[in-house]
Amino acid sequence: MNNASENNPFKQREEKKDEWPEEVMLRFKMQAERTGESVEKVIEAYIKHIADTWNCTDWTAEDADLLVDWAEGMYIEDRSSNISGGGGDTVTFVGHWMGVEDKSADRNGWSVRNARQKWQEDPNAAMSDGVVGHYYAEDGVWAINTVNGALVTTDSANADPSMGFKQGDDWICLLSKAGRPYPYERMGRYYRFFGNEPKKFLDGDLQFWRVDLTNENRNMKIDVGSPVSIQVRLPNTKSEAFQDVLSTNYNFSETMQYGDEWCPEHIRHHLQPFKMWTNDDYMGDAYVNLTELEDAYNAGKRHFTGRDGNDGTVGPDIIVRGSVMRMSTEGKPSDWDETGRNFSLSISSLNLQNQHGKGRMSEIPCWVSGSCNDIASPFHFRDIDDELWGFGEKSSVLVYGRLKMKVQDGQSMPQLAVFGIYTNPSRAIRRVGGGDTDSSQFE
């Protein structure tokens, strides 16, 4: 009887019901190695995934081969991404979206240039260093020769390899630290965020960040000035220039939550942008009066040397408050904007007009990129009915952007390249029409 019990597969299943099948655990470990997550985090994400996707709330009741198939489906890399699952470990940040940058860029650009150079200098060394993989055709499909051996793909050898790029006569690809190929292009855009981890935020440690959203997320729409909770990865670079960059996982949009529940109720009124963004205790020297823009530019400008070796100067990123004097809400053609169009408005204040009368210096031109217009709704406000409405002239607004100086007729004239604009129902005048669309009014 005992021997029958020991050989009974159902008895064995019952005894080992809390142990993951070996083949499933192997995939958990491979995924952890690939993404940098802990195995525990990978398992936690897997359990959530099969519950959401397959309505499985008790994995111990499923066959091992089915659990393997589900893991394969979750972790296998598709051709448009170098990650699977949710990605690496994240932390919660709370605060406000401030806006979005005008240009997107290829985050893998440097890696491709480096791979090309290494391959051109010494293909064998490039392979040995794990920098690149080399494609070759075998049995009608593409295979990749790597430092860890050959990887056979499902790409037909009659077409270009999906992750390959041509260097001379060779097809090569980028390799991760785990030796897996990943796409040679990964477009990203920096979104501007103000806040921190919840405890640090509530302790008064508030900072400006760039949140790097890539691939499909890089054009995700946002509500500027609304309290929000996001999931990000902390900087792990030693480069000082990127210490403010928070990276993200591919499922970023699914984990973002608007709301102020993370903030104690008795201090939530401090989150109101017209209170927070204009308070030096929160913003430091980022908030600038319209009459002090030239001084702010001279104090905050920085010099740099570009990749082409040329020197340049860039002004500080600031917040200003003013009344809308004129606006152009219909895009005008632009050769400099990646969307092919840009928008504009000008703002002023009583103090600025008292200082400069009715001349050109009495208004501050604000240039809005096509991407900002499409992503951050800069000419709209969210009304008490939670609907977006266009605001019109004489509305009071907060503008966050990069301060620039234009010299015209020997006179320095400040202007802003806009990241984001905020106003609320108490300060917004609903727009009746589209406004003056002639951009020459800002010249």
Residue pairs with C-beta under 8 A, 6 or more apart in sequence:
5 11
17 60
18 60
20 28
20 43
20 67
21 64
21 67
21 68
23 64
23 68
24 64
24 67
24 68
24 71
27 68
27 71
27 72
27 75
28 39
28 42
28 43
28 46
28 71
29 39
30 75
31 37
31 42
31 71
31 75
31 84
31 85
32 38
32 39
32 41
32 42
33 178
34 75
34 83
34 84
34 176
34 178
34 180
35 42
35 83
35 84
35 85
35 87
35 88
36 88
36 89
37 45
37 88
37 89
38 89
41 89
42 85
45 85
45 86
46 70
46 71
46 74
46 85
47 59
49 70
49 74
49 85
50 56
50 59
50 67
50 70
51 57
53 70
54 70
56 62
56 70
59 67
74 84
74 85
75 84
75 85
76 84
77 83
77 84
77 180
77 182
78 84
79 162
79 163
79 183
80 183
80 215
81 182
81 183
81 215
81 250
82 176
82 180
82 182
82 183
82 186
83 249
83 250
86 249
86 250
86 251
87 233
87 248
87 249
87 250
87 251
88 233
88 249
89 233
90 231
90 232
90 233
90 248
90 249
90 255
91 197
91 231
91 232
91 233
91 234
92 197
92 198
92 229
92 230
92 231
93 193
93 195
93 196
93 197
93 209
93 229
93 230
93 231
93 232
93 246
94 195
94 196
94 197
94 198
94 201
94 227
94 228
94 229
94 230
94 262
94 263
95 193
95 194
95 195
95 196
95 201
95 206
95 227
95 228
96 193
96 194
96 195
96 224
96 225
96 226
96 227
96 228
96 271
96 273
96 276
97 191
97 192
97 193
97 222
97 223
97 224
97 225
97 226
97 228
97 376
97 420
98 192
98 193
98 194
98 208
98 224
98 225
98 400
98 419
98 420
99 191
99 192
99 224
99 372
99 376
99 378
99 400
99 401
99 418
99 419
99 420
99 421
100 189
100 190
100 191
100 192
100 222
100 371
100 372
100 375
100 376
100 419
100 420
101 189
101 190
101 191
101 192
101 210
101 371
101 419
102 337
102 338
102 369
102 370
102 371
102 372
102 417
103 189
103 338
103 369
103 371
104 187
104 188
104 189
104 218
104 338
104 371
105 187
105 188
105 189
106 112
106 185
106 186
106 187
106 188
107 186
107 187
107 188
107 212
107 214
108 174
108 183
108 184
108 185
108 186
111 174
111 184
112 165
112 174
112 184
112 185
114 131
115 126
115 131
115 132
115 167
115 172
115 174
116 167
118 125
118 126
118 129
118 131
118 132
119 126
119 131
119 132
119 167
119 170
119 172
120 167
120 168
123 134
123 170
126 132
127 133
127 134
127 145
127 146
127 147
128 147
129 147
130 146
130 147
130 148
130 175
130 177
130 179
131 174
131 175
132 172
132 173
132 174
132 175
133 144
133 145
133 146
133 151
133 172
133 173
133 174
133 175
133 181
134 144
134 145
134 146
134 170
134 171
134 172
135 142
135 143
135 144
135 145
135 161
135 164
135 170
135 171
135 172
135 173
136 142
136 143
136 144
136 145
137 143
137 157
138 152
138 157
140 156
140 157
140 158
141 152
141 153
141 154
141 155
141 156
141 157
142 153
142 155
142 156
142 157
142 161
142 164
142 171
143 150
143 151
143 152
143 153
144 150
144 151
144 152
144 153
144 173
144 181
146 175
146 179
147 175
147 179
148 179
151 180
151 181
153 161
153 162
153 181
155 161
155 162
160 171
161 171
161 173
163 173
163 174
163 181
163 182
163 183
163 184
164 171
164 172
164 173
164 184
165 171
165 172
165 173
165 184
173 181
173 182
173 184
174 181
174 182
174 183
174 184
175 181
175 182
176 182
186 214
186 215
187 214
187 215
187 218
188 212
188 213
188 214
188 215
188 218
189 212
189 213
189 214
189 218
189 219
189 371
190 210
190 211
190 212
190 213
190 245
191 210
191 211
191 212
191 213
191 220
191 222
192 208
192 209
192 210
192 211
192 317
192 400
192 419
192 420
193 208
193 209
193 210
193 211
193 230
193 246
194 206
194 207
194 208
194 209
195 201
195 206
195 207
195 209
196 205
196 206
196 207
198 262
201 263
202 263
202 264
204 281
206 282
207 244
208 244
208 286
208 317
209 244
209 245
209 246
210 244
210 245
210 246
211 230
211 232
211 245
211 246
211 248
212 245
212 246
212 247
212 248
213 220
213 248
213 252
214 248
214 250
215 250
216 250
217 248
217 250
217 252
217 253
219 371
219 374
219 375
220 252
220 253
220 375
221 374
221 375
221 376
221 377
222 375
222 376
223 258
223 377
223 382
224 376
224 377
224 378
224 400
224 420
224 421
224 422
225 273
225 277
225 398
225 420
225 422
225 424
226 258
226 382
227 258
227 259
227 260
227 262
227 263
227 268
227 271
228 256
228 257
228 258
228 259
229 256
229 257
229 258
229 259
229 262
230 252
230 255
230 256
231 248
231 249
231 252
231 255
231 256
232 246
232 247
232 248
233 246
233 247
233 248
233 249
234 246
235 242
235 243
235 244
235 245
235 246
235 247
237 243
237 245
249 255
260 268
260 271
263 271
269 275
270 276
272 424
273 398
273 422
273 424
274 321
274 398
274 424
274 427
276 282
276 283
277 283
277 287
277 319
277 321
277 398
277 400
277 422
278 287
278 319
278 321
278 398
279 287
280 287
283 319
285 296
285 299
285 300
286 316
286 317
286 318
286 319
287 318
287 319
287 320
287 321
288 296
288 318
288 319
288 320
288 403
289 320
289 349
289 351
290 320
290 321
290 322
290 347
290 348
290 349
290 351
290 352
290 364
291 349
291 351
291 352
291 355
293 318
293 320
293 364
293 403
293 414
294 405
294 412
294 414
296 316
296 318
296 403
297 315
297 316
297 403
297 404
297 405
297 414
299 316
300 315
300 316
300 318
300 403
301 313
301 314
301 315
301 316
302 313
302 314
302 316
303 311
303 312
303 313
304 311
304 312
304 313
304 314
305 311
305 312
306 312
314 402
315 402
315 403
315 404
315 405
316 402
316 403
317 400
317 401
317 402
317 403
317 419
318 400
318 401
318 402
318 403
318 416
319 398
319 399
319 400
320 347
320 364
320 398
320 399
320 416
321 349
321 396
321 397
321 398
321 399
322 347
322 348
322 349
322 352
322 364
322 396
322 397
322 399
323 347
323 348
323 349
323 394
323 395
323 396
323 397
324 345
324 346
324 347
324 391
324 392
324 393
324 394
324 395
324 396
324 397
325 345
325 346
325 347
325 348
325 363
325 393
326 345
326 346
326 363
326 393
326 435
326 436
326 441
326 442
327 344
327 345
327 346
327 379
327 392
327 393
327 435
327 436
328 343
328 344
328 345
328 435
328 436
328 437
328 438
328 439
328 441
328 442
329 343
329 379
329 390
329 431
329 434
329 435
329 437
330 343
330 434
330 437
331 339
331 341
331 342
331 343
331 370
331 373
332 341
332 342
332 343
332 344
332 437
332 439
333 340
333 341
334 340
334 341
334 342
334 370
336 342
337 369
337 370
337 371
338 369
338 370
338 371
339 369
339 370
339 371
339 374
340 370
341 370
342 367
342 368
342 369
342 370
342 373
343 367
343 368
343 369
343 370
343 372
343 373
343 378
343 379
344 365
344 366
344 367
344 368
344 439
344 442
345 366
345 368
345 379
345 421
346 363
346 364
346 365
346 366
346 441
346 442
347 363
347 364
347 366
347 397
347 399
348 362
348 363
348 364
352 361
352 362
352 363
352 364
353 362
355 361
355 362
356 362
360 408
360 413
361 411
361 413
364 414
364 415
364 416
365 415
365 416
365 442
366 399
366 401
366 415
366 416
366 418
366 421
367 415
367 416
367 417
367 418
367 442
368 378
368 379
368 418
368 421
369 417
369 418
372 378
372 418
372 419
372 420
373 379
376 419
376 420
376 421
377 388
378 418
378 420
378 421
379 390
379 391
379 421
379 431
380 388
380 389
380 390
380 391
381 388
381 389
381 391
381 395
381 422
381 423
381 424
381 425
381 428
382 388
382 389
382 424
383 389
383 425
384 425
389 428
389 430
389 431
390 430
390 431
391 397
391 423
391 428
391 429
391 430
391 431
392 429
392 430
392 431
392 432
392 435
393 429
393 435
394 429
395 423
395 427
395 428
395 429
396 423
396 427
396 428
397 421
397 422
397 423
397 427
397 428
398 421
398 422
398 423
399 416
399 418
399 420
399 421
400 418
400 419
400 420
400 421
400 422
401 416
401 417
401 418
401 419
401 420
402 416
402 417
402 419
403 414
403 415
403 416
404 414
404 415
404 416
404 417
405 412
405 413
405 414
405 415
406 412
406 413
406 414
406 415
407 413
